[in-house]
Amino acid sequence: MSQLYNMFPRLLSWIKNRQLMLKNVEMNVRDVKDLIKHLKETLNPHICRGLVDCFLNRKQKEEDSHIIDTHYHEKNLIFTVTNLFAAGTDTTATTLRWGLLFMAKYPQIQDKVQDELSSVVGSRQIQIDDRKNLPYTDAVIHETQRLASIVPMSLPHITSQDVTFQGYFIKEGTIVFPLLTSVLYDESEWESPHTFNPSHFLDKEGKFIRRDAFMAFSAGRRVCLGESLAKMELFLFFTTLLQRFRFSPPPAVTEDDLDLTPAVGFILSPSPHELCAVSRQ
């Protein structure tokens, strides 16, 4: 929702509890400042613990070189970390919610995922390197992203020059919304674009295949910066949950009763629902 207000600031004045929203933003920024303060106090230039350490080390080098016009300053660091939390947490959590809903909706697919996990990984902790040996599970995760299409309009871009696209002239500086759903649901690219079908990402031998039409993270030079991180998070969270739990509808609810209609919003989340998680241990 915050992304929507960033694009259309005037919408903020229509919100009744905007003061609460602003207070929450201030609280988030304060938490990030505390995090950065702690990392700064324990910073070791010879050990990199993550993004903040890299940023602080670069900031110090530029200060030592007396570089004045630099992007490496406190304000940019705060908003970089805040943006990572805002952009990464909601989208990853929403995709996982869709994934678990699909598993409960299609138990036969959940069976195949758990059988593959059991035969390849067993009960040990799952590693990111396991992905290459889990083609069906990887296909299920990609199919979840494709069918859920949680950010169907991507983010707004601006044309850097005059361009003619499919017979339409678009002037330099025009705001453009790329409709990712038009590719993710393209009937000329996918065998069954409107159904959950992991085979979209598997060849005849059951090996995982990449598809050019898979654009869940957009494309081009302005592709999602967090793509590699999001893929790792989705894989590790999804596989660990499926390794330990069996997901099903609650009592008196059938698989057919589970509604796949998304809730309306800038990010398409599943409609409110309940699931049961039963331990497999």
C-alpha positions, 0 to 999 in steps of 0.5 A, spaced: 500 500 500 505 504 501 508 503 494 501 506 491 501 512 496 508 513 493 506 513 486 500 517 488 501 522 494 494 525 494 491 519 496 494 520 502 489 525 504 483 521 503 485 516 508 482 517 515 487 514 519 493 517 516 496 519 522 496 512 525 500 510 518 505 516 519 506 514 526 507 506 523 512 509 518 516 513 523 516 507 528 519 503 522 524 508 521 526 508 528 527 501 528 532 501 522 536 506 525 537 502 532 539 496 527 544 500 523 546 503 530 548 497 533 551 494 527 555 500 526 558 500 534 560 492 532 563 494 525 569 490 523 572 492 516 575 486 515 568 482 516 562 483 512 556 481 515 551 484 510 549 490 506 549 495 512 556 493 513 558 494 506 555 500 505 558 503 512 565 501 509 564 504 503 561 510 506 568 511 511 572 510 505 569 516 501 569 520 507 577 518 508 577 520 501 574 527 502 568 525 497 563 530 498 558 529 493 556 521 494 550 517 495 553 513 501 550 517 507 546 516 513 539 518 510 540 513 504 542 507 508 536 508 512 531 508 506 535 503 503 534 498 508 527 500 509 525 499 502 528 492 502 524 490 508 518 494 505 519 491 498 521 484 500 517 482 506 510 483 503 511 480 496 515 474 499 510 473 505 504 473 500 507 468 495 508 463 500 501 464 502 499 463 495 504 457 495 501 454 501 494 455 499 495 451 492 498 445 496 492 445 500 488 446 494 491 440 490 494 435 495 496 430 489 501 436 488 503 437 495 504 429 495 509 429 489 513 435 493 514 432 499 516 425 496 521 429 492 523 432 499 523 426 503 528 422 497 533 427 496 533 431 503 530 427 508 530 430 515 536 434 515 536 442 514 535 444 507 540 448 503 540 452 497 544 448 493 539 442 494 535 446 489 538 443 483 536 436 485 529 438 487 526 440 480 519 438 481 519 443 487 522 448 484 517 448 478 512 448 483 515 454 486 515 458 479 508 456 478 506 459 484 509 465 482 506 465 475 499 463 477 499 468 483 502 474 479 502 478 485 504 484 482 500 484 475 502 491 473 509 491 476 512 498 478 511 504 473 517 506 469 519 512 465 521 512 457 528 514 457 527 516 449 521 516 444 520 509 442 515 506 437 512 499 440 507 495 436 505 501 432 504 506 438 508 512 439 510 513 446 514 520 448 520 520 452 518 521 459 512 518 459 510 513 465 509 506 463 506 500 467 508 494 464 502 489 465 506 482 467 500 478 467 499 479 459 506 475 459 505 470 465 498 468 462 499 468 455 496 462 451 501 462 446 507 461 451 503 456 456 500 450 455 494 451 461 495 459 463 489 459 468 491 453 471 496 451 476 500 446 472 508 445 475 509 441 468 510 448 465 517 448 468 519 441 467 521 437 460 519 430 458 524 427 463 522 431 469 528 436 469 527 443 471 527 448 465 527 456 465 522 459 461 523 466 457 515 468 459 516 467 466 517 475 468 514 475 475 520 480 477 519 484 471 525 484 465 530 489 463 535 493 466 530 495 471 528 488 473 527 487 481 533 488 485 531 483 490 530 477 485 536 473 487 534 474 494 527 473 493 528 466 490 533 464 495 528 466 501 522 463 497 525 456 496 528 455 503 521 457 507 517 453 502 521 447 502 522 447 510 515 448 511 513 442 506 518 438 509 515 439 516 508 440 515 502 437 511 497 443 509 490 442 508 483 445 509 480 446 516 475 440 518 468 441 514 472 445 508 473 441 502 479 442 497 474 445 492 471 450 497 478 453 497 477 460 493 483 462 489 480 469 487 485 474 490 483 480 494 483 487 491 490 491 492 496 493 489 499 486 491 494 481 489 494 477 496 489 470 497 482 472 500 482 471 507 482 463 509 484 458 514 489 452 513 491 446 518 498 445 518 499 438 521 506 435 523 510 430 519 515 428 524 
